Amino acid sequence: MPTPFNQSVIEEFRAHGGKVGGPFEGRDLLLLTTTGARSGKETTTPLGYVRHGDALLVVGSNLGAPHHPDWYHNLLARPVVHVELGTRTFQALAVPAEGARREELFAYAVQAAPGYADYQARTTRLLPVVVLERAEPDGWEPAREITTLAGKVMEVHTWLRGQLRQVKAEADAHFAARAAHRGPGAPPVPGLGLQIRQRCLAFCQSLEFHHTSEDEHLFPGIARYHPHLTDTFARLADEHRAVARIQGELVALLADMGKAEPERFRAELDRMSTELNAHLDYEEEQILPLLAGVPWPPAPAK
C-alpha cells in the first residue's frame, strides 16, 4: 500500500493529467507500478524521472537512506512494470544500468536533477539507475487490426517468439564480448548481464501469464463445445508443464548472474526455444481454426 502522502500525490496526478503541486510542483513526475517480489501485489509509487533519448531514467535514491527502495527490489524480481506519464499509461521493461553505463547515466541524471548527488552523498550504497525502456522486442509492430480471437492469440505468439529471439541475441552478444576480452589482467568471469536477466525474466513472466490464461480460461471454454479435442488439450497441458520446468531452470540460473555458466545458460535457452516453438506451432495448427470465427474484442456482457 502506498503511504498516505504518496496516495494523495497519486490521486492528484491522476485527477490533473500528471500535474501535481506541493514538493513535486514543476518537476517531471511519473507513477511507477511494480508487482511485489514476494506478495505479488501491485504497488504504485510517484517518482521523478529524467528523459534519456527514447527511454526514461529513475533513480533509486530513497532520499539517501541506507537501503534500496521497495520498488527497486520488486522490479528486480518482476521487470515488466506499468508507467503513467501525464495521461499516458504503458508497459515498460525496467533494466538497472551496470558498470560504466551506470556511471554515465547517473552523471546525466545529476545534470538534470542535482539533488541526486546530495542523496548519493548521504549513503554508502550505490544509487541504482533504472532505465525504463520498451517492453516489446526489437522490431515489434502490433497488428493494425485484430477482429478474431485467432488473430489475438497469433499476436501473442508472435510477441513471445520475438522476445525469445531477442534474449538469445543479447546473450550471444554479451558472451562474445566477454570471450573477446583482451588487455592486462585476467578476463572477467563469464556471467549474465542485467539486460539479459531482465529481458529473460520478462519473457518468462509473460509466457507464464499466457499459459495460465489458456489453461484456466481459453481451453476449458473451447473444450465444452469440442469434446473430441480432449487428447489435444491434454497434450497442450503437458507441454505447458514441460516449458514451465525449463522456465524454472532458467530463473534459477538467473538468480546468481555472476556464477552463471554461459554454455549451460545457452543450452537451457536453446532447449526452451525448441520446445516452445514446437508447442506454438502445434497449438496454432490445432486451435486457431476453432477461434477464427470468434470476434475480438469480445462483445460486452449484457
Backbone as numpy.savetxt, mean C-alpha at the origin, in Angstrom:
# Nx Ny Nz CAx CAy CAz Cx Cy Cz
-8.60 5.87 18.11 -9.44 7.07 18.11 -8.56 8.31 18.11
-8.90 9.31 17.27 -8.15 10.57 17.32 -8.36 11.25 18.66
-7.37 12.05 19.07 -7.54 12.85 20.28 -8.66 13.87 20.05
-9.24 14.42 21.12 -10.29 15.44 20.93 -9.83 16.61 20.06
-8.57 17.04 20.24 -8.06 18.14 19.41 -8.00 17.74 17.95
-7.41 16.55 17.68 -7.33 16.08 16.30 -8.72 15.92 15.69
-9.67 15.41 16.48 -11.03 15.22 15.95 -11.65 16.54 15.55
-11.41 17.59 16.34 -11.96 18.91 15.98 -11.33 19.43 14.70
-10.01 19.16 14.52 -9.33 19.59 13.28 -9.88 18.82 12.09
-10.09 17.51 12.26 -10.63 16.67 11.18 -12.00 17.17 10.76
-12.86 17.46 11.73 -14.21 17.93 11.41 -14.18 19.27 10.69
-13.31 20.17 11.14 -13.20 21.49 10.48 -12.64 21.33 9.07
-11.65 20.48 8.91 -11.05 20.22 7.60 -12.12 19.76 6.61
-12.92 18.77 7.03 -13.92 18.19 6.13 -15.08 19.15 5.88
-15.36 20.01 6.84 -16.47 20.94 6.67 -16.12 22.12 5.78
-14.82 22.41 5.65 -14.41 23.61 4.91 -13.43 23.29 3.78
-13.56 22.10 3.20 -12.77 21.76 2.03 -11.28 21.80 2.25
-10.83 21.40 3.43 -9.40 21.33 3.71 -8.82 22.54 4.40
-9.62 23.55 4.66 -9.13 24.77 5.32 -9.47 24.70 6.80
-8.48 25.04 7.65 -8.70 25.06 9.09 -8.06 26.30 9.68
-8.48 26.63 10.88 -7.91 27.79 11.57 -6.99 27.34 12.68
-6.81 28.18 13.70 -5.97 27.84 14.83 -4.52 27.66 14.44
-3.81 26.72 15.08 -2.37 26.55 14.81 -2.07 26.06 13.40
-3.06 25.51 12.71 -2.83 25.01 11.34 -3.23 26.03 10.27
-3.69 27.19 10.66 -4.18 28.16 9.67 -3.07 28.56 8.70
-3.38 28.47 7.42 -2.42 28.84 6.38 -1.40 27.77 6.08
-1.39 26.65 6.79 -0.41 25.60 6.54 -0.97 24.58 5.55
-0.06 23.89 4.88 -0.46 22.78 4.01 -0.77 21.59 4.90
-2.03 21.17 4.88 -2.50 20.13 5.79 -3.24 19.06 5.02
-3.03 17.80 5.40 -3.79 16.70 4.84 -4.28 15.82 5.99
-5.21 14.95 5.68 -5.66 13.93 6.62 -5.15 12.58 6.15
-4.43 11.89 7.02 -3.87 10.58 6.70 -4.62 9.52 7.50
-5.23 8.56 6.81 -5.93 7.47 7.48 -5.12 6.19 7.31
-4.67 5.65 8.44 -3.90 4.41 8.44 -4.72 3.32 9.12
-4.30 2.07 8.89 -4.96 0.92 9.51 -4.05 0.38 10.61
-4.61 0.20 11.80 -3.81 -0.22 12.96 -3.03 -1.50 12.70
-1.75 -1.48 13.03 -0.89 -2.64 12.81 -1.39 -3.85 13.59
-1.93 -3.62 14.78 -2.43 -4.72 15.61 -3.95 -4.76 15.65
-4.58 -3.59 15.78 -6.03 -3.55 15.95 -6.79 -3.76 14.65
-6.19 -3.36 13.52 -6.90 -3.42 12.25 -7.92 -2.30 12.08
-7.97 -1.37 13.04 -8.94 -0.28 12.97 -8.31 0.94 12.28
-9.14 1.67 11.56 -8.66 2.86 10.85 -8.59 4.05 11.81
-7.51 4.83 11.67 -7.33 6.04 12.46 -6.91 7.17 11.53
-7.53 8.33 11.69 -7.23 9.49 10.86 -6.44 10.51 11.66
-5.37 11.04 11.05 -4.49 12.00 11.72 -4.27 13.20 10.83
-4.45 14.43 11.33 -4.09 15.63 10.55 -2.56 15.78 10.55
-1.99 16.02 9.37 -0.54 16.16 9.26 -0.19 17.27 8.29
0.87 18.01 8.59 1.44 18.91 7.61 2.14 18.10 6.53
2.23 18.67 5.34 2.90 17.95 4.25 3.70 18.93 3.41
4.60 18.38 2.61 5.41 19.16 1.67 5.30 18.48 0.32
5.02 19.24 -0.71 4.97 18.68 -2.07 6.39 18.46 -2.59
6.57 17.30 -3.27 7.86 17.00 -3.88 7.58 16.33 -5.22
7.55 17.12 -6.27 7.15 16.59 -7.57 5.71 16.14 -7.52
5.45 14.90 -7.96 4.10 14.35 -7.93 3.76 13.71 -6.60
4.71 13.65 -5.69 4.50 12.98 -4.41 4.31 14.00 -3.29
3.86 13.50 -2.15 3.71 14.30 -0.94 4.63 13.72 0.13
5.27 14.59 0.91 6.14 14.16 2.00 5.47 14.47 3.33
5.48 13.51 4.24 5.07 13.75 5.62 6.21 13.29 6.52
6.43 14.01 7.61 7.55 13.74 8.50 7.02 13.25 9.83
7.58 12.15 10.32 7.15 11.58 11.60 7.80 12.30 12.76
7.51 13.58 12.90 8.17 14.39 13.93 7.67 14.06 15.33
6.38 13.83 15.47 5.78 13.61 16.79 6.20 14.70 17.76
6.34 15.93 17.24 6.72 17.12 18.02 8.06 16.94 18.74
8.93 16.11 18.16 10.24 15.89 18.76 10.24 14.90 19.90
9.16 14.15 20.08 9.09 13.14 21.14 10.09 12.01 20.86
10.44 11.22 21.88 11.46 10.18 21.69 10.99 8.96 20.89
9.68 8.87 20.63 9.16 7.69 19.91 8.47 8.13 18.62
8.50 7.23 17.63 7.79 7.49 16.38 6.28 7.56 16.65
5.56 8.34 15.86 4.10 8.41 16.04 3.44 7.09 15.66
2.23 6.85 16.20 1.51 5.61 15.93 1.25 5.43 14.45
0.92 6.52 13.75 0.58 6.38 12.32 1.76 5.83 11.53
2.99 6.12 11.97 4.16 5.60 11.27 4.27 4.09 11.44
4.07 3.60 12.66 4.10 2.15 12.88 2.99 1.46 12.09
1.84 2.11 11.99 0.73 1.52 11.23 1.08 1.35 9.76
1.66 2.38 9.14 1.91 2.29 7.70 3.07 1.35 7.37
3.94 1.09 8.35 4.96 0.07 8.12 4.34 -1.31 7.99
3.24 -1.55 8.70 2.56 -2.84 8.64 1.57 -2.91 7.50
0.88 -1.77 7.24 -0.14 -1.73 6.18 0.09 -0.47 5.36
0.89 -0.60 4.30 1.37 0.59 3.59 0.37 1.30 2.68
-0.78 0.69 2.40 -1.78 1.39 1.60 -2.59 2.28 2.55
-2.55 3.59 2.31 -3.19 4.55 3.20 -4.19 5.38 2.40
-5.10 6.05 3.13 -6.05 6.97 2.50 -5.63 8.40 2.82
-5.66 9.24 1.81 -5.25 10.64 1.96 -6.41 11.54 1.58
-6.68 12.54 2.42 -7.64 13.60 2.09 -6.85 14.89 1.93
-6.98 15.48 0.77 -6.23 16.68 0.42 -7.22 17.68 -0.17
-7.54 18.73 0.57 -8.60 19.62 0.13 -9.91 18.86 0.08
-10.51 18.80 -1.09 -11.76 18.06 -1.25 -11.52 16.70 -1.91
-10.27 16.35 -2.17 -9.94 15.07 -2.82 -9.65 14.00 -1.78
-10.03 12.77 -2.12 -9.69 11.60 -1.31 -9.12 10.53 -2.24
-7.99 9.96 -1.87 -7.37 8.96 -2.74 -6.50 8.02 -1.91
-6.20 6.86 -2.51 -5.28 5.91 -1.89 -3.85 6.27 -2.27
-2.92 5.98 -1.36 -1.51 6.19 -1.65 -0.71 5.04 -1.05
0.50 4.87 -1.59 1.45 3.92 -1.03 2.44 4.73 -0.20
2.58 4.36 1.07 3.46 5.08 1.99 4.82 4.39 2.04
5.88 5.11 1.62 7.22 4.53 1.56 8.19 5.41 2.33
8.69 4.98 3.50 9.71 5.75 4.20 11.00 5.81 3.38
11.60 6.98 3.31 12.85 7.14 2.57 14.01 6.57 3.39
15.06 6.11 2.68 16.21 5.50 3.34 17.49 6.22 2.98
18.47 6.14 3.87 19.83 6.56 3.58 19.95 7.97 3.03
20.71 8.09 1.94 20.98 9.39 1.35 19.70 10.06 0.86
18.75 9.25 0.39 17.49 9.84 -0.09 16.72 10.46 1.07
16.75 9.81 2.23 16.08 10.37 3.40 16.71 11.71 3.76
18.06 11.78 3.75 18.74 13.03 4.08 18.36 14.14 3.11
18.32 13.80 1.83 17.96 14.79 0.80 16.53 15.29 0.99
15.61 14.37 1.23 14.20 14.76 1.36 13.95 15.50 2.67
14.66 15.13 3.73 14.48 15.85 4.99 14.96 17.29 4.84
16.11 17.49 4.17 16.60 18.85 3.94 15.60 19.64 3.10
15.00 18.99 2.13 13.98 19.63 1.28 12.78 20.04 2.13
12.34 19.14 3.03 11.19 19.45 3.88 11.50 20.60 4.83
12.74 20.64 5.36 13.13 21.71 6.28 13.13 23.07 5.57
13.51 23.08 4.31 13.46 24.34 3.56 12.04 24.88 3.49
11.08 23.98 3.30 9.67 24.39 3.20 9.06 24.67 4.56
9.48 23.91 5.58 8.90 24.05 6.93 10.03 23.91 7.95
10.70 25.01 8.30 11.87 24.96 9.18 11.62 24.32 10.54
10.37 24.26 10.97 10.07 23.67 12.28 10.53 22.22 12.40
10.64 21.51 11.28 11.08 20.12 11.36 12.51 20.02 11.90
13.35 21.00 11.60 14.72 21.00 12.13 14.70 21.13 13.65
13.78 21.95 14.17 13.66 22.10 15.62 13.24 20.79 16.27
12.27 20.09 15.64 11.82 18.82 16.19 12.96 17.80 16.17
13.77 17.79 15.10 14.89 16.85 15.04 15.91 17.14 16.13
16.09 18.43 16.45 17.06 18.81 17.48 16.62 18.38 18.88
15.34 18.12 19.05 14.83 17.76 20.38 14.99 16.27 20.70
15.31 15.46 19.70 15.32 14.01 19.92 16.53 13.37 19.27
16.93 12.21 19.81 18.06 11.48 19.22 17.61 10.55 18.10
16.31 10.29 17.99 15.85 9.41 16.91 15.85 10.18 15.59
16.03 9.45 14.51 15.99 10.06 13.18 14.54 10.18 12.75
14.09 11.41 12.49 12.70 11.60 12.11 12.44 10.94 10.76
11.45 10.04 10.66 11.16 9.41 9.38 10.59 10.42 8.38
11.00 10.29 7.14 10.40 11.05 6.04 9.68 10.04 5.15
8.36 10.19 5.06 7.53 9.22 4.33 7.04 9.85 3.05
7.25 9.13 1.95 6.78 9.58 0.64 5.43 8.93 0.37
4.43 9.76 0.11 3.11 9.26 -0.27 3.04 9.31 -1.80
3.09 8.14 -2.42 3.13 8.08 -3.88 1.97 7.26 -4.41
1.87 7.18 -5.71 0.78 6.44 -6.34 0.74 5.01 -5.84
-0.46 4.56 -5.47 -0.61 3.16 -5.05 -0.66 2.23 -6.26
-1.02 2.77 -7.43 -1.17 1.95 -8.63 0.20 1.58 -9.18
0.30 0.44 -9.87 1.57 0.08 -10.50 1.89 1.03 -11.63
3.18 1.11 -11.98 3.61 1.99 -13.08 2.84 1.67 -14.35
2.44 2.73 -15.04 1.74 2.56 -16.31 0.28 2.22 -16.17
-0.22 2.17 -14.95 -1.62 1.78 -14.74 -2.56 2.87 -15.20
-3.52 2.49 -16.02 -4.59 3.39 -16.45 -5.91 2.66 -16.24
-6.79 3.17 -15.38 -8.06 2.48 -15.16 -8.91 2.45 -16.42
-9.74 1.43 -16.54 -10.63 1.33 -17.70 -11.55 2.55 -17.74
-11.79 3.04 -18.95 -12.62 4.24 -19.09 -14.05 4.00 -18.64
-14.56 2.84 -18.97 -15.94 2.55 -18.59 -16.09 1.06 -18.33
-16.62 0.73 -17.16 -16.88 -0.66 -16.80 -18.37 -0.80 -16.59
-18.99 -1.68 -17.33 -20.45 -1.82 -17.27 -20.91 -3.17 -16.74
-19.97 -4.12 -16.56 -20.35 -5.44 -16.06 -19.42 -5.85 -14.92
-19.89 -6.80 -14.10 -19.07 -7.32 -13.02 -17.85 -8.04 -13.58
-17.99 -8.66 -14.75 -16.85 -9.30 -15.39 -15.75 -8.28 -15.67
-16.14 -7.11 -16.15 -15.17 -6.06 -16.43 -14.48 -5.58 -15.17
-15.23 -5.50 -14.06 -14.65 -5.06 -12.81 -13.64 -6.07 -12.27
-14.01 -7.36 -12.31 -13.09 -8.40 -11.86 -11.82 -8.39 -12.71
-11.98 -8.21 -14.03 -10.82 -8.19 -14.91 -9.92 -7.00 -14.61
-10.53 -5.86 -14.26 -9.73 -4.69 -13.89 -8.88 -4.99 -12.65
-9.49 -5.64 -11.66 -8.75 -5.99 -10.44 -7.61 -6.96 -10.77
-7.88 -7.95 -11.60 -6.85 -8.90 -11.98 -5.70 -8.21 -12.70
-6.01 -7.29 -13.59 -4.97 -6.57 -14.32 -4.13 -5.74 -13.36
-4.78 -5.12 -12.38 -4.07 -4.33 -11.36 -3.12 -5.21 -10.56
-3.61 -6.40 -10.13 -2.77 -7.31 -9.35 -1.56 -7.78 -10.16
-1.78 -8.11 -11.41 -0.66 -8.55 -12.25 0.37 -7.42 -12.39
-0.11 -6.19 -12.58 0.80 -5.06 -12.71 1.59 -4.82 -11.44
0.95 -4.94 -10.28 1.66 -4.77 -9.01 2.75 -5.82 -8.86
2.43 -7.06 -9.19 3.40 -8.14 -9.04 4.59 -7.93 -9.97
4.33 -7.49 -11.21 5.44 -7.21 -12.13 6.34 -6.09 -11.58
5.72 -5.07 -10.97 6.52 -3.96 -10.47 7.35 -4.37 -9.26
6.78 -5.19 -8.37 7.57 -5.70 -7.25 8.79 -6.45 -7.76
8.59 -7.31 -8.76 9.70 -8.10 -9.29 10.75 -7.20 -9.95
10.30 -6.20 -10.72 11.25 -5.30 -11.38 12.05 -4.50 -10.35
11.40 -4.01 -9.30 12.10 -3.25 -8.28 13.09 -4.14 -7.52
12.69 -5.38 -7.23 13.58 -6.30 -6.52 14.80 -6.62 -7.38
14.60 -6.90 -8.66 15.72 -7.21 -9.55 16.69 -6.04 -9.62
16.16 -4.81 -9.76 17.02 -3.62 -9.85 17.79 -3.40 -8.55
17.11 -3.62 -7.42 17.74 -3.42 -6.11 18.90 -4.39 -5.91
18.67 -5.67 -6.18 19.71 -6.66 -5.96 20.84 -6.53 -6.98
20.52 -6.11 -8.20 21.56 -5.90 -9.20 22.49 -4.76 -8.78
21.91 -3.71 -8.22 22.72 -2.57 -7.77 23.65 -2.99 -6.64
23.15 -3.82 -5.72 24.00 -4.28 -4.63 25.11 -5.19 -5.14
24.78 -6.04 -6.11 25.78 -6.96 -6.64 26.87 -6.21 -7.41
26.53 -5.05 -7.96 27.48 -4.27 -8.75 28.34 -3.35 -7.89
28.20 -3.45 -6.56 28.94 -2.55 -5.66 30.44 -2.67 -5.89
31.09 -1.53 -6.05 32.55 -1.46 -6.19 33.06 -0.36 -5.28
34.29 -0.47 -4.87 34.85 0.58 -4.05 35.44 0.02 -2.78
35.92 0.91 -1.92 36.58 0.45 -0.69 35.58 -0.22 0.25
36.11 -1.15 1.03 35.26 -1.80 2.02 34.46 -2.94 1.43
33.88 -3.70 2.32 33.06 -4.83 1.88 31.76 -4.33 1.30
31.19 -5.06 0.34 29.89 -4.65 -0.20 28.83 -4.74 0.88
27.78 -3.94 0.76 26.72 -3.99 1.77 26.04 -5.36 1.79
25.56 -5.73 2.94 24.84 -7.01 3.07 23.60 -6.96 2.20
23.40 -7.97 1.33 22.19 -7.95 0.48 20.94 -7.98 1.34
20.11 -7.01 1.19 18.86 -6.95 1.93 17.79 -6.31 1.08
16.59 -6.24 1.62 15.47 -5.68 0.89 15.32 -4.20 1.24
15.12 -3.37 0.24 14.88 -1.95 0.48 13.44 -1.71 0.90
13.21 -0.58 1.58 11.86 -0.24 2.04 10.89 -0.08 0.88
11.37 0.41 -0.27 10.49 0.56 -1.43 9.91 -0.80 -1.82
10.78 -1.82 -1.88 10.32 -3.16 -2.24 9.39 -3.70 -1.16
9.80 -3.52 0.10 8.99 -4.03 1.21 7.59 -3.46 1.19
7.47 -2.14 1.04 6.16 -1.52 1.09 5.31 -1.91 -0.12
5.92 -1.96 -1.29 5.17 -2.34 -2.50 4.70 -3.79 -2.38
5.56 -4.65 -1.86 5.21 -6.06 -1.74 4.11 -6.26 -0.70
4.21 -5.56 0.44 3.16 -5.66 1.44 1.84 -5.12 0.92
1.89 -4.04 0.15 0.68 -3.47 -0.43 0.02 -4.46 -1.38
0.85 -5.14 -2.18 0.33 -6.16 -3.10 -0.34 -7.29 -2.31
0.34 -7.78 -1.25 -0.23 -8.87 -0.44 -1.52 -8.44 0.23
-1.55 -7.19 0.71 -2.75 -6.65 1.36 -3.92 -6.62 0.38
-3.68 -6.15 -0.83 -4.74 -6.05 -1.84 -5.20 -7.43 -2.29
-4.25 -8.35 -2.46 -4.60 -9.70 -2.90 -5.45 -10.41 -1.84
-5.09 -10.24 -0.57 -5.86 -10.85 0.51 -7.30 -10.31 0.52
-7.45 -8.99 0.34 -8.78 -8.39 0.31 -9.60 -8.94 -0.86
-8.95 -9.05 -2.03 -9.65 -9.55 -3.23 -10.13 -10.98 -3.02
-9.25 -11.84 -2.53 -9.63 -13.25 -2.35 -10.68 -13.41 -1.26
-10.58 -12.63 -0.19 -11.60 -12.70 0.86 -12.96 -12.28 0.33
-12.99 -11.23 -0.49 -14.25 -10.77 -1.08 -14.85 -11.84 -1.97
-14.00 -12.53 -2.74 -14.50 -13.60 -3.61 -15.06 -14.76 -2.78
-14.28 -15.19 -1.78 -14.69 -16.36 -0.99 -15.95 -16.11 -0.18
-16.10 -14.88 0.35 -17.22 -14.61 1.25 -18.45 -14.05 0.55
-18.28 -13.47 -0.63 -19.42 -12.80 -1.27 -19.65 -13.25 -2.72
-18.64 -13.08 -3.58 -18.85 -13.32 -5.01 -19.15 -14.78 -5.31
-18.28 -15.69 -4.88 -18.44 -17.09 -5.23 -19.70 -17.72 -4.63
-20.02 -17.48 -3.34 -21.28 -18.05 -2.81 -22.50 -17.54 -3.57
-22.48 -16.28 -4.01 -23.61 -15.73 -4.77 -23.78 -16.43 -6.10
-22.66 -16.70 -6.79 -22.74 -17.40 -8.07 -23.16 -18.86 -7.87
-22.63 -19.48 -6.82 -22.90 -20.91 -6.59 -24.38 -21.19 -6.38
-25.12 -20.24 -5.84 -26.56 -20.45 -5.63 -27.29 -20.68 -6.95
-26.80 -20.07 -8.01 -27.46 -20.18 -9.31 -26.77 -21.17 -10.25
-25.56 -21.61 -9.87 -24.81 -22.53 -10.74 -24.22 -23.66 -9.88
-25.08 -24.52 -9.33 -24.58 -25.59 -8.45 -23.64 -26.57 -9.16
-23.70 -26.62 -10.49 -22.81 -27.53 -11.22 -21.35 -27.08 -11.16
-21.10 -25.86 -10.63 -19.74 -25.36 -10.54 -19.11 -25.60 -9.17
-19.69 -26.51 -8.40 -19.18 -26.78 -7.05 -17.71 -27.15 -7.07
-17.30 -28.01 -7.98 -15.90 -28.44 -8.05 -14.99 -27.27 -8.44
-15.48 -26.41 -9.33 -14.69 -25.24 -9.75 -14.41 -24.33 -8.56
-15.44 -24.05 -7.76 -15.26 -23.17 -6.61 -14.38 -23.82 -5.54
-14.46 -25.14 -5.42 -13.60 -25.84 -4.47 -12.14 -25.71 -4.90
-11.89 -25.83 -6.21 -10.51 -25.67 -6.71 -10.02 -24.24 -6.49
-10.87 -23.25 -6.76 -10.46 -21.86 -6.58 -10.14 -21.58 -5.11
-10.95 -22.14 -4.20 -10.70 -21.94 -2.77 -9.36 -22.57 -2.37
-9.06 -23.76 -2.91 -7.78 -24.41 -2.62 -6.63 -23.54 -3.12
-6.79 -22.95 -4.32 -5.74 -22.10 -4.87 -5.57 -20.83 -4.04
-6.67 -20.28 -3.53 -6.57 -19.12 -2.64 -5.72 -19.46 -1.42
-5.95 -20.64 -0.85 -5.20 -21.03 0.33 -3.72 -21.24 0.00
-3.44 -21.80 -1.18 -2.05 -22.01 -1.58 -1.32 -20.68 -1.77
-1.99 -19.74 -2.44 -1.40 -18.42 -2.63 -1.21 -17.72 -1.28
-2.17 -17.89 -0.37 -2.06 -17.26 0.95 -0.85 -17.80 1.72
-0.53 -19.07 1.55 0.64 -19.63 2.23 1.92 -18.96 1.72
1.99 -18.75 0.40 3.17 -18.09 -0.15 3.23 -16.64 0.33
2.06 -15.98 0.39 2.02 -14.62 0.92 2.62 -14.58 2.32
2.22 -15.54 3.15 2.73 -15.58 4.52 4.24 -15.72 4.56
4.79 -16.52 3.65 6.24 -16.71 3.61 6.94 -15.42 3.16
6.33 -14.73 2.19 6.89 -13.45 1.75 6.88 -12.43 2.88
5.76 -12.34 3.59 5.65 -11.37 4.68 6.67 -11.70 5.77
6.89 -12.98 6.04 7.89 -13.36 7.04 9.28 -12.93 6.60
9.59 -13.08 5.30 10.88 -12.62 4.79 11.02 -11.11 4.94
9.93 -10.39 4.70 9.97 -8.94 4.76 10.11 -8.42 6.18
9.82 -9.26 7.17 9.86 -8.81 8.55 11.28 -8.46 8.98
12.28 -9.05 8.35 13.67 -8.76 8.69 14.42 -8.48 7.41
14.24 -7.25 6.89 14.76 -6.92 5.57 16.27 -7.07 5.49
16.97 -6.66 6.56 18.42 -6.65 6.50 19.03 -8.02 6.30
18.32 -9.09 6.75 18.85 -10.43 6.64 18.18 -11.25 5.54
17.29 -10.62 4.79 16.59 -11.35 3.74 17.58 -11.81 2.67
17.47 -13.08 2.30 18.36 -13.63 1.28 17.76 -13.35 -0.10
18.52 -12.66 -0.97 17.97 -12.31 -2.29 17.43 -13.49 -3.06
18.19 -14.60 -3.09 17.76 -15.73 -3.90 16.49 -16.37 -3.34
16.39 -16.41 -2.01 15.17 -16.98 -1.43 13.98 -16.08 -1.71
14.18 -14.79 -1.58 13.09 -13.86 -1.85 12.64 -13.97 -3.31
13.61 -14.00 -4.22 13.28 -14.14 -5.64 12.53 -15.43 -5.90
12.98 -16.53 -5.26 12.31 -17.81 -5.47 10.87 -17.77 -5.00
10.62 -17.16 -3.82 9.25 -17.07 -3.32 8.41 -16.17 -4.23
9.00 -15.08 -4.70 8.27 -14.17 -5.58 7.93 -14.85 -6.90
8.89 -15.59 -7.45 8.63 -16.31 -8.70 7.54 -17.36 -8.52
7.58 -18.04 -7.36 6.57 -19.07 -7.10 5.18 -18.44 -7.00
5.09 -17.31 -6.30 3.80 -16.64 -6.20 3.34 -16.17 -7.56
4.26 -15.61 -8.34 3.89 -15.11 -9.66 3.33 -16.22 -10.53
4.00 -17.38 -10.54 3.56 -18.51 -11.36 2.18 -19.01 -10.91
2.02 -19.22 -9.60 0.75 -19.75 -9.10 -0.38 -18.75 -9.24
-0.08 -17.47 -8.97 -1.14 -16.47 -9.05 -1.62 -16.28 -10.49
-0.69 -16.20 -11.43 -1.10 -16.01 -12.82 -1.89 -17.21 -13.34
-1.49 -18.43 -12.96 -2.25 -19.61 -13.37 -3.65 -19.58 -12.74
-3.72 -19.15 -11.48 -5.00 -19.06 -10.78 -5.90 -18.03 -11.46
-5.36 -16.85 -11.77 -6.17 -15.80 -12.40 -6.63 -16.24 -13.79
-5.77 -16.93 -14.52 -6.16 -17.43 -15.85 -7.35 -18.38 -15.74
-7.27 -19.32 -14.78 -8.35 -20.29 -14.60 -9.63 -19.60 -14.16
-9.51 -18.66 -13.24 -10.69 -17.95 -12.75 -11.36 -17.17 -13.88
-10.56 -16.53 -14.71 -11.13 -15.77 -15.83 -11.83 -16.68 -16.82
-11.24 -17.86 -17.05 -11.84 -18.81 -18.00 -13.17 -19.35 -17.48
-13.23 -19.63 -16.17 -14.41 -20.29 -15.61 -15.49 -19.32 -15.16
-15.10 -18.16 -14.61 -16.05 -17.30 -13.92 -16.50 -16.10 -14.74
-15.59 -15.50 -15.50 -15.95 -14.27 -16.20 -17.15 -14.41 -17.12
-17.30 -15.55 -17.86 -18.49 -15.66 -18.72 -19.80 -15.58 -17.93
-19.77 -16.02 -16.66 -20.99 -15.97 -15.84 -21.31 -14.55 -15.38
-20.30 -13.68 -15.38 -20.48 -12.33 -14.86 -20.67 -11.29 -15.96
-20.58 -11.76 -17.22 -20.64 -10.81 -18.34 -21.98 -10.09 -18.43
-23.05 -10.71 -17.91 -24.37 -10.08 -17.98 -24.80 -9.39 -16.70
-23.89 -9.37 -15.70 -24.22 -8.74 -14.41 -23.78 -7.28 -14.46
-24.70 -6.32 -14.31 -24.32 -4.91 -14.46 -23.41 -4.44 -13.33
-22.54 -3.50 -13.68 -21.66 -2.83 -12.71 -21.66 -1.33 -12.99
-21.77 -0.51 -11.97 -21.97 -0.86 -10.56 -23.36 -1.44 -10.32
-23.52 -2.18 -9.21 -24.84 -2.80 -8.96 -25.89 -1.75 -8.73
-27.12 -2.09 -9.08 -28.23 -1.17 -8.89 -28.47 -0.98 -7.39
-28.81 0.24 -6.97 -29.07 0.48 -5.54 -30.28 -0.33 -5.07
-30.18 -0.79 -3.84 -31.29 -1.57 -3.27 -32.52 -0.70 -3.10
-33.69 -1.29 -3.41 -34.94 -0.52 -3.28 -35.57 -0.75 -1.94
